[in-house]
Amino acid sequence: MEEIVLGIGITALAGAFATVAGAAEDTESDIGSQGDPNSQVQLAPQMGYIHRIFNKAISGEPPAYGAWCAIGAGVAWALMRINFNPALAIILGSVIAVFVQGVYCTSGYLGRTASLAKFQQPVYIDIIKSLLSVTMAHAFVAIFCTVAMCHLMATALHHPFALPLLGLVWGIALGAAGSATGNPFYGKERQYQNQKFGAGVPISASGNIVRYAEAGQRSSLDNGWFTTKFAGPASGICFGLIVFLELWRTVLFEKTVAGWGAIIVGVILILIFTFIDRWIEVWGRKTYGPYTAAEEASS
């Protein structure tokens, strides 16, 4: 019983780490324009829309965060092998991973912007100075929380995977959660606020992103203020639930039915969430129906 109680406590703590990591990851991605909506940011200058968005996409979020979390976890694991304090080792590993992230972000922004020189898209030095530190700060939080979560799994729950491999796996999961959950807020709700809600993005509007804020040209910091309120918490809850439910079923049912108990419970959870998702989709379509233009009032 004590082992189960300890496992549930570790599960809750790991879920809390994951929630913070998910919120920080999505905010970093949206400020740096790394996710799927980045294609419209890349397309904008080619369509004649010059902007001040920090266009730093290096790769998809899952492989990028898989690499950064694996670097942080690998350095932390190496330091702990030579008797460093675990907390200090995780901090130092996260710092080194963030420096790698900063190098990639800088080269990504400069390289992508340089490729758009023929479309008169300039490189804004102030954007690099003001945005790079912000993305690195959010990335540090995401990487630190993920590596700390992996350390809990390895030490308290005795996970068979080594810490660097856990960092790679959960880093990929972290990036996938942010990409799938938070990006729609950034892409559809923020980049295309000038389109009618529910109308989608017509081909004629490709690249015509919102480039002006309440005062002057919009930068990625303006996007961050918006997505921190909606996309970040949504991504954090998503990743936190993934981690919590994954560990919860393992802690409680791993020894049931010769190890098949946790797998059976996992399949049941997938079916439950699939049913809920389908029910919400059908309810939304029946309630709101397809988008139709509002009828103009008669004179």
Kinemage of the C-alpha trace (Angstrom):
@kinemage 1
@onewidth
@group {chain A} dominant
@subgroup {mainchain}
@vectorlist {calphas} color= white
{ca met a 1} P 0.000 0.000 0.000
{ca glu a 2} L 2.807 2.427 0.893
{ca glu a 3} L 4.416 1.774 -2.485
{ca ile a 4} L 1.160 2.596 -4.283
{ca val a 5} L 0.653 5.791 -2.255
{ca leu a 6} L 4.221 6.873 -3.037
{ca gly a 7} L 3.667 6.069 -6.694
{ca ile a 8} L 0.489 8.154 -6.821
{ca gly a 9} L 2.313 11.055 -5.170
{ca ile a 10} L 5.153 10.858 -7.707
{ca thr a 11} L 2.575 10.621 -10.475
{ca ala a 12} L 0.870 13.808 -9.294
{ca leu a 13} L 4.199 15.639 -9.013
{ca ala a 14} L 5.259 14.464 -12.476
{ca gly a 15} L 1.909 15.612 -13.861
{ca ala a 16} L 2.457 19.042 -12.310
{ca phe a 17} L 5.919 19.276 -13.909
{ca ala a 18} L 4.409 18.235 -17.232
{ca thr a 19} L 1.670 20.868 -17.015
{ca val a 20} L 4.208 23.661 -16.510
{ca ala a 21} L 6.423 22.222 -19.266
{ca gly a 22} L 3.531 22.095 -21.736
{ca ala a 23} L 2.513 25.687 -21.075
{ca ala a 24} L 6.096 26.954 -21.410
{ca glu a 25} L 6.759 24.906 -24.541
{ca asp a 26} L 3.744 26.198 -26.420
{ca thr a 27} L 4.394 29.798 -25.413
{ca glu a 28} L 8.019 29.483 -26.584
{ca ser a 29} L 6.886 27.962 -29.859
{ca asp a 30} L 4.249 30.633 -30.511
{ca ile a 31} L 6.564 33.529 -29.670
{ca gly a 32} L 9.231 32.066 -31.940
{ca ser a 33} L 6.734 30.991 -34.620
{ca gln a 34} L 8.003 27.431 -34.718
{ca gly a 35} L 4.831 25.391 -35.084
{ca asp a 36} L 2.649 24.514 -38.046
{ca pro a 37} L 1.313 28.093 -38.555
{ca asn a 38} L 4.894 29.161 -39.272
{ca ser a 39} L 4.317 28.300 -42.948
{ca gln a 40} L 2.084 31.354 -43.246
{ca val a 41} L 4.739 33.533 -41.606
{ca gln a 42} L 7.285 32.185 -44.096
{ca leu a 43} L 4.885 32.797 -46.979
{ca ala a 44} L 3.913 36.360 -46.009
{ca pro a 45} L 6.907 38.225 -47.548
{ca gln a 46} L 6.515 36.240 -50.752
{ca met a 47} L 2.960 37.567 -50.976
{ca gly a 48} L 4.112 41.134 -50.302
{ca tyr a 49} L 3.397 41.286 -46.569
{ca ile a 50} L 6.521 42.375 -44.684
{ca his a 51} L 6.345 41.530 -40.969
{ca arg a 52} L 8.243 41.612 -37.673
{ca ile a 53} L 7.514 38.052 -36.533
{ca phe a 54} L 10.449 36.068 -35.123
{ca asn a 55} L 10.414 33.377 -37.804
{ca lys a 56} L 12.777 30.828 -36.282
{ca ala a 57} L 11.266 27.440 -37.138
{ca ile a 58} L 14.049 24.846 -37.072
{ca ser a 59} L 11.965 21.719 -37.464
{ca gly a 60} L 8.696 20.430 -36.122
{ca glu a 61} L 8.239 20.889 -32.404
{ca pro a 62} L 8.411 17.144 -31.553
{ca pro a 63} L 11.920 16.496 -32.983
{ca ala a 64} L 13.205 19.878 -31.762
{ca tyr a 65} L 12.096 19.351 -28.167
{ca gly a 66} L 13.110 15.716 -28.347
{ca ala a 67} L 16.660 16.856 -29.131
{ca trp a 68} L 16.757 19.607 -26.502
{ca cys a 69} L 15.312 17.473 -23.712
{ca ala a 70} L 17.648 14.615 -24.652
{ca ile a 71} L 20.630 16.988 -24.446
{ca gly a 72} L 19.485 18.325 -21.064
{ca ala a 73} L 18.810 14.840 -19.714
{ca gly a 74} L 22.076 13.476 -21.118
{ca val a 75} L 24.197 16.189 -19.527
{ca ala a 76} L 22.310 15.835 -16.231
{ca trp a 77} L 22.800 12.065 -16.273
{ca ala a 78} L 26.528 12.435 -16.959
{ca leu a 79} L 26.935 14.929 -14.113
{ca met a 80} L 25.015 12.731 -11.686
{ca arg a 81} L 27.301 9.833 -12.599
{ca ile a 82} L 30.201 11.847 -11.187
{ca asn a 83} L 28.242 12.569 -8.000
{ca phe a 84} L 26.775 15.986 -8.796
{ca asn a 85} L 23.692 16.963 -6.826
{ca pro a 86} L 20.668 15.907 -8.946
{ca ala a 87} L 18.999 19.337 -8.768
{ca leu a 88} L 22.199 21.110 -9.808
{ca ala a 89} L 22.840 18.535 -12.538
{ca ile a 90} L 19.356 19.046 -14.019
{ca ile a 91} L 19.767 22.831 -13.931
{ca leu a 92} L 23.167 22.704 -15.660
{ca gly a 93} L 21.889 20.230 -18.232
{ca ser a 94} L 18.919 22.457 -18.994
{ca val a 95} L 21.169 25.521 -19.316
{ca ile a 96} L 23.409 23.768 -21.856
{ca ala a 97} L 20.379 22.548 -23.801
{ca val a 98} L 18.980 26.097 -23.841
{ca phe a 99} L 22.237 27.455 -25.269
{ca val a 100} L 21.942 24.901 -28.078
{ca gln a 101} L 18.339 26.008 -28.576
{ca gly a 102} L 19.447 29.651 -28.729
{ca val a 103} L 22.050 28.888 -31.390
{ca tyr a 104} L 19.499 27.046 -33.497
{ca cys a 105} L 16.957 29.844 -33.063
{ca thr a 106} L 19.434 32.510 -34.154
{ca ser a 107} L 20.623 30.586 -37.187
{ca gly a 108} L 17.042 29.650 -38.034
{ca tyr a 109} L 15.839 33.253 -37.996
{ca leu a 110} L 18.814 34.638 -39.898
{ca gly a 111} L 18.821 31.830 -42.435
{ca arg a 112} L 15.113 31.965 -43.175
{ca thr a 113} L 15.058 35.743 -43.370
{ca ala a 114} L 18.116 35.815 -45.617
{ca ser a 115} L 16.338 33.466 -48.012
{ca leu a 116} L 13.542 36.067 -48.275
{ca ala a 117} L 15.854 38.961 -49.190
{ca lys a 118} L 14.565 38.990 -52.751
{ca phe a 119} L 11.114 39.818 -51.342
{ca gln a 120} L 12.501 42.797 -49.334
{ca gln a 121} L 12.020 41.106 -45.960
{ca pro a 122} L 14.646 42.748 -43.665
{ca val a 123} L 16.464 41.252 -40.701
{ca tyr a 124} L 15.390 43.168 -37.586
{ca ile a 125} L 18.255 43.202 -35.088
{ca asp a 126} L 15.978 44.441 -32.298
{ca ile a 127} L 13.736 41.420 -32.877
{ca ile a 128} L 16.685 39.097 -32.297
{ca lys a 129} L 17.738 40.980 -29.159
{ca ser a 130} L 14.273 41.172 -27.625
{ca leu a 131} L 12.862 37.787 -28.661
{ca leu a 132} L 15.802 35.425 -28.320
{ca ser a 133} L 16.068 35.835 -24.539
{ca val a 134} L 12.310 35.338 -24.159
{ca thr a 135} L 12.233 32.108 -26.159
{ca met a 136} L 15.293 30.797 -24.315
{ca ala a 137} L 13.701 31.557 -20.944
{ca his a 138} L 10.527 29.675 -21.838
{ca ala a 139} L 12.561 26.822 -23.336
{ca phe a 140} L 14.561 26.550 -20.093
{ca val a 141} L 11.367 26.129 -18.072
{ca ala a 142} L 10.053 23.496 -20.478
{ca ile a 143} L 13.317 21.542 -20.605
{ca phe a 144} L 13.968 21.755 -16.856
{ca cys a 145} L 10.471 20.526 -15.955
{ca thr a 146} L 10.644 17.709 -18.487
{ca val a 147} L 14.074 16.509 -17.335
{ca ala a 148} L 12.988 16.751 -13.684
{ca met a 149} L 9.903 14.718 -14.528
{ca cys a 150} L 12.049 12.093 -16.251
{ca his a 151} L 14.375 11.972 -13.233
{ca leu a 152} L 11.396 11.230 -10.995
{ca met a 153} L 10.366 8.396 -13.289
{ca ala a 154} L 13.869 6.931 -13.335
{ca thr a 155} L 14.593 7.151 -9.614
{ca ala a 156} L 11.271 6.979 -7.768
{ca leu a 157} L 9.314 4.783 -10.198
{ca his a 158} L 12.355 2.753 -11.358
{ca his a 159} L 11.701 3.186 -15.053
{ca pro a 160} L 13.905 0.813 -17.085
{ca phe a 161} L 14.907 3.486 -19.638
{ca ala a 162} L 18.026 5.575 -19.053
{ca leu a 163} L 17.502 9.274 -18.325
{ca pro a 164} L 18.687 10.517 -21.787
{ca leu a 165} L 16.301 8.134 -23.546
{ca leu a 166} L 13.454 9.228 -21.284
{ca gly a 167} L 14.293 12.844 -22.161
{ca leu a 168} L 14.120 12.034 -25.873
{ca val a 169} L 10.796 10.195 -25.634
{ca trp a 170} L 9.038 12.700 -23.399
{ca gly a 171} L 10.565 15.654 -25.257
{ca ile a 172} L 8.963 14.362 -28.451
{ca ala a 173} L 5.674 13.927 -26.595
{ca leu a 174} L 5.964 17.457 -25.181
{ca gly a 175} L 6.468 18.981 -28.625
{ca ala a 176} L 3.625 16.929 -30.070
{ca ala a 177} L 1.222 18.069 -27.341
{ca gly a 178} L 2.052 21.731 -27.921
{ca ser a 179} L 1.887 21.388 -31.691
{ca ala a 180} L -1.485 19.659 -31.686
{ca thr a 181} L -3.161 21.645 -28.905
{ca gly a 182} L -1.690 25.141 -28.817
{ca asn a 183} L -0.925 25.862 -32.463
{ca pro a 184} L -4.547 26.346 -33.570
{ca phe a 185} L -4.801 29.292 -31.165
{ca tyr a 186} L -1.690 30.866 -32.640
{ca gly a 187} L -2.463 30.123 -36.277
{ca lys a 188} L -6.209 30.505 -36.646
{ca glu a 189} L -7.127 32.759 -33.759
{ca arg a 190} L -4.120 35.093 -33.794
{ca gln a 191} L -2.568 35.172 -37.233
{ca tyr a 192} L -5.932 35.442 -38.971
{ca gln a 193} L -7.976 37.641 -36.684
{ca asn a 194} L -8.960 39.665 -39.748
{ca gln a 195} L -10.956 36.705 -41.107
{ca lys a 196} L -14.522 36.057 -40.028
{ca phe a 197} L -14.702 33.564 -37.176
{ca gly a 198} L -15.450 30.077 -38.425
{ca ala a 199} L -14.872 30.938 -42.072
{ca gly a 200} L -11.473 29.266 -42.311
{ca val a 201} L -8.593 30.719 -44.301
{ca pro a 202} L -9.320 31.103 -48.033
{ca ile a 203} L -6.524 30.573 -50.539
{ca ser a 204} L -6.639 34.265 -51.427
{ca ala a 205} L -5.644 35.102 -47.832
{ca ser a 206} L -2.538 32.895 -47.783
{ca gly a 207} L 0.310 34.841 -46.209
{ca asn a 208} L -1.936 37.779 -45.349
{ca ile a 209} L -1.331 37.439 -41.621
{ca val a 210} L -2.219 40.153 -39.111
{ca arg a 211} L 0.880 42.323 -38.970
{ca tyr a 212} L -0.263 45.299 -36.889
{ca ala a 213} L -1.001 45.366 -33.186
{ca glu a 214} L -2.914 47.927 -31.135
{ca ala a 215} L 0.010 50.335 -31.483
{ca gly a 216} L 2.448 49.870 -34.356
{ca gln a 217} L 3.624 46.691 -36.016
{ca arg a 218} L 2.965 43.427 -34.269
{ca ser a 219} L 5.910 41.365 -33.076
{ca ser a 220} L 6.104 37.885 -31.643
{ca leu a 221} L 5.878 39.307 -28.119
{ca asp a 222} L 2.349 40.450 -28.955
{ca asn a 223} L 1.560 36.904 -30.019
{ca gly a 224} L 2.978 35.673 -26.736
{ca trp a 225} L 0.641 37.866 -24.694
{ca phe a 226} L -2.305 36.284 -26.494
{ca thr a 227} L -1.251 32.653 -26.562
{ca thr a 228} L -0.084 32.633 -22.951
{ca lys a 229} L -3.707 33.141 -21.905
{ca phe a 230} L -5.232 30.374 -24.031
{ca ala a 231} L -2.841 28.139 -25.961
{ca gly a 232} L -0.273 27.739 -23.169
{ca pro a 233} L -2.697 26.522 -20.487
{ca ala a 234} L -4.461 24.262 -23.003
{ca ser a 235} L -1.165 22.652 -24.015
{ca gly a 236} L -0.107 22.354 -20.389
{ca ile a 237} L -3.312 20.583 -19.402
{ca cys a 238} L -2.966 18.291 -22.417
{ca phe a 239} L 0.597 17.230 -21.645
{ca gly a 240} L -0.074 17.072 -17.912
{ca leu a 241} L -3.003 14.683 -18.451
{ca ile a 242} L -0.920 12.539 -20.796
{ca val a 243} L 1.807 12.123 -18.197
{ca phe a 244} L -0.541 11.724 -15.237
{ca leu a 245} L -2.794 9.128 -16.867
{ca glu a 246} L 0.171 7.240 -18.304
{ca leu a 247} L 1.892 6.943 -14.922
{ca trp a 248} L -1.352 6.458 -13.016
{ca arg a 249} L -2.361 3.359 -14.933
{ca thr a 250} L 1.162 1.963 -14.685
{ca val a 251} L 1.436 2.480 -10.918
{ca leu a 252} L -1.981 0.977 -10.123
{ca phe a 253} L -2.347 -1.799 -12.680
{ca glu a 254} L 1.176 -2.867 -13.692
{ca lys a 255} L 1.063 -5.978 -11.502
{ca thr a 256} L -2.490 -6.934 -12.484
{ca val a 257} L -3.142 -9.831 -14.899
{ca ala a 258} L 0.576 -10.607 -15.244
{ca gly a 259} L 1.411 -7.094 -16.439
{ca trp a 260} L -1.471 -6.810 -18.912
{ca gly a 261} L -3.604 -4.761 -16.527
{ca ala a 262} L -1.915 -1.457 -17.359
{ca ile a 263} L -2.216 -2.151 -21.102
{ca ile a 264} L -5.911 -2.994 -20.809
{ca val a 265} L -6.598 0.165 -18.807
{ca gly a 266} L -4.663 2.194 -21.391
{ca val a 267} L -6.789 0.826 -24.224
{ca ile a 268} L -9.957 1.580 -22.234
{ca leu a 269} L -8.799 5.185 -21.666
{ca ile a 270} L -8.112 5.606 -25.395
{ca leu a 271} L -11.601 4.346 -26.246
{ca ile a 272} L -13.189 6.672 -23.668
{ca phe a 273} L -11.369 9.733 -25.001
{ca thr a 274} L -12.174 8.728 -28.587
{ca phe a 275} L -15.869 8.545 -27.711
{ca ile a 276} L -15.753 11.928 -25.939
{ca asp a 277} L -13.945 13.557 -28.888
{ca arg a 278} L -16.444 12.158 -31.370
{ca trp a 279} L -19.392 13.236 -29.250
{ca ile a 280} L -18.058 16.804 -28.985
{ca glu a 281} L -17.428 16.942 -32.745
{ca val a 282} L -20.928 15.736 -33.627
{ca trp a 283} L -22.507 18.074 -31.065
{ca gly a 284} L -20.557 21.035 -32.449
{ca arg a 285} L -21.525 20.287 -36.060
{ca lys a 286} L -25.201 19.848 -35.186
{ca thr a 287} L -25.275 22.930 -32.972
{ca tyr a 288} L -23.412 25.378 -35.198
{ca gly a 289} L -23.489 23.769 -38.618
{ca pro a 290} L -21.365 24.929 -41.554
{ca tyr a 291} L -20.197 28.526 -41.740
{ca thr a 292} L -22.636 30.854 -43.477
{ca ala a 293} L -22.255 34.537 -44.161
{ca ala a 294} L -24.445 36.739 -41.984
{ca glu a 295} L -27.486 38.083 -43.794
{ca glu a 296} L -27.521 41.827 -44.213
{ca ala a 297} L -30.400 43.628 -42.590
{ca ser a 298} L -32.989 44.886 -45.061
{ca ser a 299} L -33.157 48.642 -45.486
